[in-house]
């Protein structure tokens, strides 16, 4: 007899961006600002991890 399952799909996108800054914190701030201004749009080519986990419903 078949059972019902809930399957969670998880994807991790990752891209390395080079930036010049005075400090690590400044570099993170600059790239975060660029990201929210849509200067870095991650897509399927940035996929690094995917997983599928099922549990009984």
Buried (B, 14 or more C-beta within 10 A) or exposed (E): EEEEEEEEEEEEEEEEEEEEEEEEEEBEEBBEEEBEEEEEEEEEEBEEEEEEEEEEE
